[in-house]
Amino acid sequence: MQTLTYMIYLLAAVLFILGLKKLSSPKTARRGNQLSMLGMFLAVVITLFDKQILDFSHIILGMVIGAAIGAISARKVEMTAMPQMVAIFNGFGGGASALVAFSEYEVLRLQGPTELNVLLTVVLSVLIGSVTFTGSLIAFSKLQGIMRGAPIVYGMQKAVNFLLLALSLGVGVGMAFNPTLGATLLLAIVILSAVLGVLLVIPIGGADMPVVIALLNSYSGLAAASTGFVLHNNMLIISGALVGASGLILTNIMCKAMNRSLGNVLFAGVGTDDGGGVTHEASEEKQVTDYTSEDAAMILESAQSVIIVPGYGLAVAQAQHILQEMAMLMEERGAKVRYAIHPVAGRMPGHMNVLLAEANVSYDLLSEMDEINDDFQSTDVALVIGANDVINPAARYKKDSPLYGMPILNVDKARSVMIVKRSLGVGFAGEANELFYDPKTMMVFGDAKKVVTELVHTLKG
């Protein structure tokens, strides 16, 4: 029986790895999810039988409640709210790891002195899990608009965070020398690390949310892996390590996409509330070329090549379906239409890819920034729907800008630029976009869905 258990654990681990591999491409992501789900199902089932649990009533009840919440969330949560859902799920994962490690320590403490290596993993699991839980709640609150999205900073913030971390680790060391107060000291670690999680995320603004979500995802994996050592469960160690490592890799990719270090993301306090700032009406010192939907449709009718650049404004307006209808109309007229995807477009890594896939946009039409950037200069029209920071030329030369050095889409190199946006407001980084005032830029003001719908009606007419 033990051999069969190890074989199923190995199979589950292989399925996890294959699933993670297939998640690297939109074409195979669905299959990757299915493989990972199968691996987790096998791991859970064999663990329950391996531990010889006598009463499954609480487990079944938990599974029913959890499955119901998951099913309802999957059907009800809008694609625009997907970053919030990922953030809250990260938090639940970290919180679950902390609770399991805490309860297991209580069991081990009753059995006698706890070994130092086990004590270390308990402390790490509780610390990382609690930080992940409260940090994810703050990220969720910022993304959901429950609290302001702009950085919340105060004096001595870094020193306070370092002190909380040092105190948490110091209390962990105290547990080794005073086992009788172990539970009380562990509870103190929970409280200290929970406060630390809040203080670590509040100074991070909207511009850096993709990095924060990836990092919190990594934290949840590390917490799970630490709990796996506490429980002596190899499957939990493997799956947690995979999540932790992939999360760190994704965090690094996001940082490179913005040409910023992780330290700069965590401590620089970049970002505004919601991309608000200078409004269309208030901008009098510079002139923009303001087009109507009918004017824009005439330009698109004659274009032979169009690159569409989607941004968070597209997601907010839920305009992906009508945009795809417009793209198909232009293709029927003989135009070459493609989508340019910036790595940090939206508020979550891969957010735009998922959003467009929901509208049945062919994966072959989605191009990453490095693949398509050189093609803008030979493109008739670059059509921007709700994007801002990822097309801002200030990233190339303005050294005092928070965007400086971030690779951007070369929208300004296209023969004509058309930008659909509610106003001239700044992006999440708080930097005004000079592209709006370029003579070859045509601004079409309004809600993305409403404007694109008008474009479709004009093109059809």
Buried (B, 14 or more C-beta within 10 A) or exposed (E): EEEEBEEBBEBBBEBBBBBBEBBEEBEBBEBBEEBBEBBBEBBBEBBEEBEEEEEEEEEEEEEEEEEEEEEEEEEEEEBBBBBBBBBBBBBBBBBBBBBBBBEBBEEBBEEEEBEEEBBBBBBBBBBBBBBBBBBBBBBBBBBBEEBBBBBBEEEEBEEBBEEBBEBBBEBBEBBBEEBEBBBEBBBBBBEBBBBBBBBBBBBBBBBBBBBBBBBBBBBBBBBBBBBBBBBEBBBBBBBBBBBBBBBBEBBBBBBEBBBBEBEBBBBBBBBBBBBBBBEBEEBEEEEBBEBBBEBBBEBBBEBEBBBBBBBBBBBBBBBBBBBBBBBBBBEEBEBBBBBBBBBBBBBBBBBBBBBBBBBEBEEEBBBEBEEBBEBBEEBBBBBBBBBBBBBBBBBBEBEEBBBBEBBBBBBBBBBBBBBBBBBBBBBBBBBBBBBBBBEEBBBBBBBBBBBBBBBBEBBEE
